[in-house]
Amino acid sequence: MITENPFVFGKAAEGPFFTDRAEDAKRLHANLTHGINTILISPRRWGKTSLVKKVISEIDRPDIKPVFIDIFQCKSEYEFYHAFASAVIKQTSSKLDEWVETAKTFLSNISPKFSFGSDPMNDFSLSFEWNPKDDTETDILQLPEKIAQKKNVHLVICLDEFQQMANFTDSEKFQKKLRSVWQHQQNVTYCMFGSKKHLMENIFNDKNKPFYKFGDMMFLKKIPTEEWVPFICSKFQETGKSISLEQAAKICETTENLSSYVQHLAWVVWYKTDKVVTNKDIAAAIDDLLEQNKVFFQREVEQLSELQMNFLRALANGVSNGFSRKDVIKKYRLESSANVQSIRKALLKKDLIDVDGQDITFNDSLFKLWLKRQKYYE
């Protein structure tokens, strides 16, 4: 009998793969079931999507219907409207005639078209044809409210990778349009989250931006080692293998507790281990994980200037603040304090670092580890 690996990576950790965040889950559940718009903010790989999916899966109320929309692939307003309307229609109706009727009733101006596969009840796609006009776009943004009123339910719209809209042409005008419609809806609650912390903060934390104070801001923290260790150990034990507390902690230390990397490294260690985890198994798993990501890390380095690399070298060597000090500038060849500010801004835009007050950290713990092993740090 083949036992399945008890860890998961590359997708949201749901069901038995999810761990901790009890307080975050409690707060988010209360918000979404009480009509409080919520914004989740944290760097990449901290488990925002997993948290949202866990919470909406546990909303056991027939009068509340969740809708999950990933807008990562949306490169324009048009694509956003298409993804938004399609997801709302698909996830609020369960029958073929309901999909068609909903589209025709509420989106009559945009000629909705359905394409069906071999299983018309589940395998279908929805497309629109329209020349964008203000009233048409408003109709689409009002779609959740109209459906909620018709069905006498409350919709919870969860928008993943929400920061993508910052890249749209005339993004601020688009954001104003969304807020002007959404803020008046009484039967819809919105939950927005994304993988680029600095862009999300720029959208929701700037008092001059349309979405300022749109909802409750939740800043997620890393799951602590003391929560991860029993989870990791129990998963090994449940599948007939064993790992020591110290070895489980080593997995957390190596990945700096980034949720997706903890799961991924634990997955590789479990795969390599026959019955009892050895330190060699962990070392080999770390090597494997770095090798798997090498091509992505090399691509990042190729796009960096010498000064940006010097900054990351300082960061990897333990400098977390005071980059403008003369001794740091001289040791790491950063040239000037003015350069430090522009370098920091560029690396933040590339989503390679996170800035929390005066402290700066890597967003990707494995990238940091990989860099320290390269010739740049000899």
TITOR-642004 format. One record per residue (C-alpha): residue number from 1; residue in three letters; x negated, y negated, z negated. Coordinates in nm, 4 decimals. Each point is the difference from the previous one (the first is absolute). Layout:
% residues N
k:r:u:v:w
NUM:ALA:X:Y:Z .
...
% end
This chain:
% residues 378
k:r:u:v:w
1:MET:0.0000:0.0000:0.0000 .
2:ILE:-0.1405:-0.3398:0.1034 .
3:THR:0.0357:-0.2753:-0.2592 .
4:GLU:0.0573:-0.3478:0.1359 .
5:ASN:-0.2348:-0.2804:-0.0944 .
6:PRO:0.1674:-0.1896:-0.2883 .
7:PHE:-0.1325:-0.3400:0.1099 .
8:VAL:0.1006:-0.2242:0.2888 .
9:PHE:-0.1628:-0.2764:0.2035 .
10:GLY:0.0688:-0.1911:0.3180 .
11:LYS:0.3653:-0.0505:-0.0933 .
12:ALA:0.2081:-0.1158:-0.2930 .
13:ALA:-0.0365:0.2137:-0.3129 .
14:GLU:0.3541:0.1144:-0.0731 .
15:GLY:0.1650:0.2536:-0.2300 .
16:PRO:-0.2553:0.2175:-0.1844 .
17:PHE:-0.2903:-0.1905:0.1605 .
18:PHE:0.0929:-0.3235:-0.1766 .
19:THR:-0.1522:-0.0849:-0.3361 .
20:ASP:0.0351:-0.2684:-0.2696 .
21:ARG:0.1224:-0.3582:0.0725 .
22:ALA:0.2879:0.0665:-0.2404 .
23:GLU:0.0306:-0.3646:-0.1048 .
24:ASP:-0.0336:-0.1302:0.3566 .
25:ALA:0.2621:0.2479:0.1171 .
26:LYS:0.2355:-0.0983:-0.2823 .
27:ARG:-0.0321:-0.3713:0.0792 .
28:LEU:0.0400:0.0483:0.3748 .
29:HIS:0.3012:0.2287:-0.0479 .
30:ALA:0.1657:-0.2599:-0.2237 .
31:ASN:-0.0683:-0.2768:0.2522 .
32:LEU:0.1319:0.1868:0.3020 .
33:THR:0.3130:0.1247:-0.1744 .
34:HIS:0.0781:-0.3450:-0.1414 .
35:GLY:-0.0405:-0.2008:0.3174 .
36:ILE:-0.3435:-0.1528:-0.0734 .
37:ASN:-0.2185:-0.0546:0.3077 .
38:THR:-0.3470:0.1390:-0.0727 .
39:ILE:-0.3470:-0.0500:0.1452 .
40:LEU:-0.2698:0.2598:-0.0713 .
41:ILE:-0.3560:-0.1247:0.0289 .
42:SER:-0.3276:0.1897:-0.0356 .
43:PRO:-0.2960:0.0936:0.2217 .
44:ARG:0.0132:0.2932:0.2393 .
45:ARG:0.0227:0.3596:-0.1212 .
46:TRP:0.1485:-0.0805:-0.3399 .
47:GLY:0.3233:0.1908:0.0645 .
48:LYS:0.2599:-0.2691:0.0769 .
49:THR:0.1789:0.2033:0.2665 .
50:SER:0.0032:0.3090:-0.2217 .
51:LEU:0.1484:-0.2014:-0.2861 .
52:VAL:0.2761:-0.1496:0.2144 .
53:LYS:0.0928:0.3349:0.1551 .
54:LYS:0.0105:0.1641:-0.3434 .
55:VAL:0.2277:-0.2690:-0.1411 .
56:ILE:0.2464:-0.0108:0.2900 .
57:SER:0.0181:0.3809:0.0020 .
58:GLU:0.1095:-0.0118:-0.3636 .
59:ILE:0.2766:-0.2582:0.0454 .
60:ASP:0.2861:0.2400:-0.0553 .
61:ARG:0.2929:-0.2324:0.0640 .
62:PRO:0.2450:0.0348:0.2900 .
63:ASP:0.0534:-0.3756:0.0092 .
64:ILE:-0.3692:-0.0699:0.0703 .
65:LYS:-0.1579:0.0985:0.3308 .
66:PRO:-0.3759:-0.0449:0.0565 .
67:VAL:-0.1470:-0.0795:0.3422 .
68:PHE:-0.3747:0.0453:0.0552 .
69:ILE:-0.1664:-0.1906:0.2854 .
70:ASP:-0.3703:0.0123:0.0915 .
71:ILE:-0.0853:-0.3023:0.2132 .
72:PHE:-0.3702:0.0786:0.0434 .
73:GLN:0.0413:0.0477:0.3747 .
74:CYS:0.1921:-0.3250:0.0478 .
75:LYS:-0.2094:-0.2554:0.1839 .
76:SER:0.2700:-0.2567:0.0698 .
77:GLU:0.3376:-0.1311:-0.1174 .
78:TYR:0.1722:0.2000:0.2735 .
79:GLU:-0.1540:0.3261:-0.1214 .
80:PHE:0.0918:-0.0847:-0.3591 .
81:TYR:0.3658:-0.0599:0.0895 .
82:HIS:0.0079:0.3277:0.1904 .
83:ALA:-0.1544:0.2011:-0.2860 .
84:PHE:0.2183:-0.1746:-0.2584 .
85:ALA:0.3318:0.0576:0.1777 .
86:SER:-0.0856:0.3582:0.0978 .
87:ALA:-0.0948:0.1008:-0.3550 .
88:VAL:0.3017:-0.1673:-0.1589 .
89:ILE:0.2425:0.1721:0.2391 .
90:LYS:-0.1675:0.3407:-0.0244 .
91:GLN:-0.0320:0.0062:-0.3774 .
92:THR:0.3441:-0.1342:-0.0901 .
93:SER:0.2015:0.2365:0.2173 .
94:SER:0.0094:0.3763:0.0043 .
95:LYS:0.2094:0.0731:0.3057 .
96:LEU:-0.0568:-0.0577:0.3675 .
97:ASP:0.3214:-0.1953:0.0495 .
98:GLU:-0.0904:-0.2234:-0.2961 .
99:TRP:-0.3342:-0.0946:0.1581 .
100:VAL:0.1623:-0.0913:0.3267 .
101:GLU:0.2920:-0.1812:-0.1626 .
102:THR:-0.2255:-0.1979:-0.2347 .
103:ALA:-0.2252:-0.1125:0.2832 .
104:LYS:0.2909:-0.0994:0.2227 .
105:THR:0.1886:-0.1777:-0.2792 .
106:PHE:-0.2794:-0.2053:-0.1516 .
107:LEU:-0.2475:-0.0286:0.2872 .
108:SER:0.2299:-0.0532:0.2945 .
109:ASN:-0.2150:-0.2851:0.1315 .
110:ILE:-0.3083:0.2127:0.0582 .
111:SER:0.1306:0.3000:0.1964 .
112:PRO:-0.1105:0.2872:-0.2264 .
113:LYS:-0.0951:0.3206:0.1832 .
114:PHE:-0.0411:0.3488:-0.1421 .
115:SER:-0.2230:0.2758:0.1333 .
116:PHE:0.0579:0.3507:-0.1338 .
117:GLY:-0.2243:0.3058:-0.0227 .
118:SER:0.0838:0.3684:-0.0315 .
119:ASP:0.1601:-0.0599:-0.3406 .
120:PRO:0.2234:-0.3052:0.0462 .
121:MET:0.0859:-0.0125:-0.3700 .
122:ASN:-0.3614:-0.0607:-0.1006 .
123:ASP:-0.2146:-0.0471:0.3076 .
124:PHE:0.0816:-0.3379:0.1483 .
125:SER:-0.1494:-0.3405:0.0641 .
126:LEU:0.1604:-0.3399:0.0125 .
127:SER:-0.1029:-0.2785:0.2346 .
128:PHE:0.1188:-0.3532:0.0660 .
129:GLU:-0.0009:-0.2371:0.2896 .
130:TRP:0.0449:-0.3683:-0.0664 .
131:ASN:-0.1426:-0.3380:0.0667 .
132:PRO:-0.0932:-0.1190:-0.3486 .
133:LYS:0.2235:-0.2796:-0.1228 .
134:ASP:0.0456:-0.1396:-0.3499 .
135:ASP:0.3500:0.1419:-0.0427 .
136:THR:-0.1049:0.3453:0.1202 .
137:GLU:-0.2954:0.0124:-0.2395 .
138:THR:0.2213:-0.1153:-0.2852 .
139:ASP:0.2465:0.2781:0.0828 .
140:ILE:-0.2788:0.2544:-0.0389 .
141:LEU:-0.1202:-0.1483:-0.3291 .
142:GLN:0.3599:-0.0015:-0.1260 .
143:LEU:0.0512:0.3644:0.0987 .
144:PRO:-0.0734:0.1468:-0.3479 .
145:GLU:0.2445:-0.2395:-0.1679 .
146:LYS:0.2753:0.0725:0.2514 .
147:ILE:-0.0454:0.3767:-0.0288 .
148:ALA:-0.0092:-0.0221:-0.3806 .
149:GLN:0.3259:-0.1959:-0.0030 .
150:LYS:0.1704:0.2395:0.2400 .
151:LYS:-0.1076:0.3124:-0.1915 .
152:ASN:0.0415:-0.1608:-0.3426 .
153:VAL:-0.3557:0.0870:-0.1026 .
154:HIS:-0.3206:-0.1810:-0.0948 .
155:LEU:-0.3014:0.0424:0.2299 .
156:VAL:-0.3611:0.0032:-0.1170 .
157:ILE:-0.2252:-0.0923:0.2930 .
158:CYS:-0.3628:0.1086:-0.0559 .
159:LEU:-0.2461:-0.1608:0.2425 .
160:ASP:-0.3443:0.1629:0.0114 .
161:GLU:-0.3012:-0.1863:0.1471 .
162:PHE:0.1942:-0.3242:-0.0332 .
163:GLN:-0.3194:-0.2026:0.0470 .
164:GLN:0.0087:0.0864:0.3725 .
165:MET:0.2260:-0.2971:0.0618 .
166:ALA:-0.2865:-0.2312:-0.0940 .
167:ASN:-0.1483:0.0905:0.3397 .
168:PHE:0.3116:-0.0861:0.2005 .
169:THR:0.0000:-0.3058:0.2228 .
170:ASP:0.1265:-0.2949:-0.2056 .
171:SER:0.0262:0.2254:-0.3049 .
172:GLU:0.1137:-0.2693:-0.2408 .
173:LYS:0.2975:-0.0911:0.2181 .
174:PHE:0.0940:0.3680:0.0130 .
175:GLN:-0.0293:0.0324:-0.3789 .
176:LYS:0.2269:-0.3035:-0.0451 .
177:LYS:0.2584:0.1686:0.2212 .
178:LEU:-0.0101:0.3198:-0.2078 .
179:ARG:0.0300:-0.1779:-0.3322 .
180:SER:0.2768:-0.2332:0.1180 .
181:VAL:0.2147:0.3060:0.0740 .
182:TRP:-0.1086:0.2469:-0.2677 .
183:GLN:0.0210:-0.2359:-0.2977 .
184:HIS:0.3783:-0.0315:0.0391 .
185:GLN:0.0743:0.3735:0.0192 .
186:GLN:0.1916:0.1330:-0.3003 .
187:ASN:0.0044:0.3713:0.0837 .
188:VAL:-0.3624:0.0552:0.1022 .
189:THR:-0.3204:0.0182:-0.2045 .
190:TYR:-0.3438:-0.0217:0.1599 .
191:CYS:-0.3229:0.1691:-0.1053 .
192:MET:-0.3104:-0.1153:0.1887 .
193:PHE:-0.3483:0.1455:-0.0265 .
194:GLY:-0.3109:0.0353:0.2124 .
195:SER:-0.3584:0.1216:0.0144 .
196:LYS:-0.1753:-0.3376:0.0325 .
197:LYS:0.0103:-0.1708:-0.3359 .
198:HIS:-0.1329:-0.3398:0.1069 .
199:LEU:0.2584:-0.0327:0.2779 .
200:MET:0.2839:0.1054:-0.2298 .
201:GLU:-0.1116:-0.2542:-0.2598 .
202:ASN:-0.0171:-0.2662:0.2693 .
203:ILE:0.3596:0.0740:0.1053 .
204:PHE:0.1554:0.0213:-0.3477 .
205:ASN:-0.2275:-0.1949:-0.2341 .
206:ASP:-0.0375:-0.3267:0.1910 .
207:LYS:0.2613:-0.2552:-0.1073 .
208:ASN:-0.0132:-0.1537:0.3480 .
209:LYS:0.1018:0.3256:0.1716 .
210:PRO:0.3614:0.1095:0.0720 .
211:PHE:-0.0082:0.3136:-0.2162 .
212:TYR:-0.1329:-0.1706:-0.3125 .
213:LYS:0.1953:0.1247:-0.3047 .
214:PHE:0.2156:0.2274:0.2148 .
215:GLY:-0.0053:0.2718:-0.2657 .
216:ASP:-0.1749:0.1699:-0.2900 .
217:MET:-0.3741:0.0318:0.0620 .
218:MET:-0.1467:0.3316:-0.1144 .
219:PHE:-0.3803:0.0224:-0.0005 .
220:LEU:-0.0891:0.3688:-0.0189 .
221:LYS:-0.3035:0.1183:-0.1929 .
222:LYS:-0.2056:0.3129:0.0599 .
223:ILE:0.1172:0.3207:-0.1623 .
224:PRO:-0.2488:0.0474:-0.2902 .
225:THR:-0.2337:0.2968:-0.0268 .
226:GLU:0.1764:0.1255:-0.3138 .
227:GLU:0.3166:0.0441:0.2102 .
228:TRP:-0.1734:0.1539:0.3011 .
229:VAL:-0.2066:0.2608:-0.1869 .
230:PRO:0.2888:0.2063:-0.1452 .
231:PHE:0.1817:-0.0215:0.3344 .
232:ILE:-0.3029:0.1326:0.1902 .
233:CYS:-0.0713:0.2730:-0.2543 .
234:SER:0.3619:0.1154:-0.0071 .
235:LYS:0.0168:0.0246:0.3803 .
236:PHE:-0.3095:0.2220:0.0079 .
237:GLN:0.1391:0.2144:-0.2803 .
238:GLU:0.3398:0.0372:0.1671 .
239:THR:-0.1704:0.1426:0.3093 .
240:GLY:-0.2262:0.2470:-0.1791 .
241:LYS:-0.3149:-0.2131:-0.0076 .
242:SER:-0.1737:-0.1982:-0.2720 .
243:ILE:-0.1819:-0.3303:-0.0242 .
244:SER:-0.1503:-0.1538:-0.3119 .
245:LEU:0.1076:-0.3328:-0.1474 .
246:GLU:-0.3426:-0.1420:0.0826 .
247:GLN:0.0209:0.1143:0.3617 .
248:ALA:0.3491:-0.1466:0.0418 .
249:ALA:-0.1332:-0.3260:-0.1436 .
250:LYS:-0.2863:0.0136:0.2524 .
251:ILE:0.2571:0.0015:0.2813 .
252:CYS:0.1542:-0.3149:-0.1472 .
253:GLU:-0.3371:-0.1668:-0.0532 .
254:THR:-0.1141:0.0687:0.3562 .
255:THR:0.3174:-0.1398:0.1550 .
256:GLU:0.0367:-0.2801:-0.2581 .
257:ASN:0.3536:0.1261:-0.0639 .
258:LEU:0.1392:-0.0966:0.3420 .
259:SER:0.3062:0.2224:0.0181 .
260:SER:-0.0324:0.1256:0.3568 .
261:TYR:-0.3721:0.0733:-0.0415 .
262:VAL:0.0521:0.1783:-0.3332 .
263:GLN:0.2513:0.2289:0.1705 .
264:HIS:-0.2205:0.0456:0.3069 .
265:LEU:-0.3167:0.0846:-0.1934 .
266:ALA:0.1938:0.2316:-0.2323 .
267:TRP:0.1455:0.1668:0.3114 .
268:VAL:-0.3487:0.0655:0.1430 .
269:VAL:-0.1360:0.1246:-0.3348 .
270:TRP:0.2970:0.2363:-0.0362 .
271:TYR:-0.0523:0.1279:0.3548 .
272:LYS:-0.3700:0.0677:-0.0586 .
273:THR:0.0507:0.1725:-0.3350 .
274:ASP:0.0670:0.3717:-0.0302 .
275:LYS:0.1024:0.0187:-0.3653 .
276:VAL:-0.2117:-0.2268:-0.2205 .
277:VAL:-0.1170:-0.3419:0.1138 .
278:THR:-0.3756:-0.0541:-0.0091 .
279:ASN:-0.1877:-0.3270:0.0132 .
280:LYS:-0.1345:0.1123:0.3381 .
281:ASP:0.3578:0.0271:0.1258 .
282:ILE:0.0642:-0.3622:-0.0976 .
283:ALA:-0.3252:-0.1249:0.1531 .
284:ALA:0.0756:0.1855:0.3239 .
285:ALA:0.3544:-0.1348:0.0040 .
286:ILE:-0.1280:-0.3576:-0.0397 .
287:ASP:-0.2409:0.0562:0.2904 .
288:ASP:0.2825:0.1380:0.2119 .
289:LEU:0.2281:-0.2931:-0.0769 .
290:LEU:-0.2703:-0.2511:0.0901 .
291:GLU:-0.0722:0.1879:0.3211 .
292:GLN:0.3683:0.0004:0.0952 .
293:ASN:0.0135:-0.3780:-0.0409 .
294:LYS:-0.3429:-0.0761:0.1484 .
295:VAL:0.1259:-0.1053:0.3416 .
296:PHE:0.2392:-0.2535:-0.1555 .
297:PHE:-0.2688:-0.1377:-0.2308 .
298:GLN:-0.2498:-0.0309:0.2849 .
299:ARG:0.2579:-0.1926:0.1993 .
300:GLU:0.0456:-0.2414:-0.2910 .
301:VAL:-0.3760:-0.0573:-0.0310 .
302:GLU:-0.0378:-0.0659:0.3716 .
303:GLN:0.2414:-0.2912:-0.0312 .
304:LEU:-0.1834:-0.1646:-0.2905 .
305:SER:-0.2625:-0.2728:0.0181 .
306:GLU:-0.3325:0.0260:-0.1814 .
307:LEU:0.1191:-0.2440:-0.2655 .
308:GLN:0.3208:0.1973:-0.0549 .
309:MET:-0.2041:0.3187:-0.0398 .
310:ASN:-0.2260:-0.1732:-0.2505 .
311:PHE:0.3047:-0.1074:-0.1987 .
312:LEU:0.1324:0.3574:-0.0069 .
313:ARG:-0.3450:0.1227:-0.1024 .
314:ALA:0.0115:-0.2304:-0.3020 .
315:LEU:0.3537:0.1152:-0.0795 .
316:ALA:-0.0955:0.3686:0.0284 .
317:ASN:-0.2985:-0.0589:-0.2270 .
318:GLY:0.2208:-0.1270:-0.2805 .
319:VAL:0.0354:-0.3742:0.0631 .
320:SER:0.3704:-0.0756:-0.0495 .
321:ASN:-0.0129:-0.3775:-0.0521 .
322:GLY:-0.2427:-0.2907:0.0067 .
323:PHE:-0.0903:0.0523:0.3654 .
324:SER:-0.0847:-0.3709:0.0293 .
325:ARG:-0.2730:0.0189:-0.2640 .
326:LYS:-0.3432:-0.0829:0.1388 .
327:ASP:-0.1524:0.3304:-0.1102 .
328:VAL:0.2773:0.2020:0.1715 .
329:ILE:-0.0206:-0.2093:0.3176 .
330:LYS:-0.3787:0.0467:0.0115 .
331:LYS:-0.0048:0.3744:-0.0837 .
332:TYR:0.2693:0.0937:0.2513 .
333:ARG:-0.0900:-0.2584:0.2675 .
334:LEU:0.3388:-0.1744:0.0015 .
335:GLU:-0.1639:-0.3328:0.0991 .
336:SER:0.2339:-0.2435:-0.1805 .
337:SER:0.3048:-0.0324:-0.2251 .
338:ALA:0.1959:-0.1337:0.2991 .
339:ASN:-0.0808:0.3228:0.1849 .
340:VAL:0.1197:0.2026:-0.2988 .
341:GLN:0.3445:-0.1588:0.0207 .
342:SER:0.0369:0.0615:0.3738 .
343:ILE:-0.1287:0.3578:-0.0343 .
344:ARG:0.2463:0.0730:-0.2789 .
345:LYS:0.2863:-0.1423:0.2060 .
346:ALA:-0.0965:0.2111:0.3037 .
347:LEU:-0.0310:0.3229:-0.1987 .
348:LEU:0.3319:-0.0679:-0.1699 .
349:LYS:0.1636:-0.0474:0.3399 .
350:LYS:-0.1510:0.3297:0.1160 .
351:ASP:0.1583:0.1582:-0.3103 .
352:LEU:-0.3367:0.1373:-0.1160 .
353:ILE:0.0009:-0.1745:-0.3384 .
354:ASP:0.2482:-0.1031:-0.2661 .
355:VAL:-0.0296:-0.3192:-0.2012 .
356:ASP:0.1482:-0.0117:-0.3496 .
357:GLY:-0.0812:-0.3323:-0.1605 .
358:GLN:-0.3801:-0.0233:0.0005 .
359:ASP:-0.0560:0.3733:0.0495 .
360:ILE:-0.0465:0.1604:0.3401 .
361:THR:0.0279:0.3748:0.0696 .
362:PHE:-0.0010:0.2355:0.2960 .
363:ASN:0.3445:0.0952:0.1268 .
364:ASP:-0.1339:0.3380:0.1103 .
365:SER:-0.1995:0.1940:-0.2594 .
366:LEU:-0.1190:0.2578:0.2540 .
367:PHE:-0.1231:-0.2725:0.2339 .
368:LYS:-0.1990:-0.1377:-0.2918 .
369:LEU:-0.1456:0.3441:-0.0753 .
370:TRP:-0.0790:0.0624:0.3675 .
371:LEU:-0.1767:-0.3358:0.0298 .
372:LYS:-0.2140:0.0733:-0.3048 .
373:ARG:-0.1192:0.3197:0.1661 .
374:GLN:-0.1013:-0.1702:0.3240 .
375:LYS:-0.3261:-0.1612:0.1017 .
376:TYR:0.1488:-0.3434:-0.0687 .
377:TYR:-0.0456:0.0700:-0.3706 .
378:GLU:-0.3379:0.1719:-0.0081 .
% end
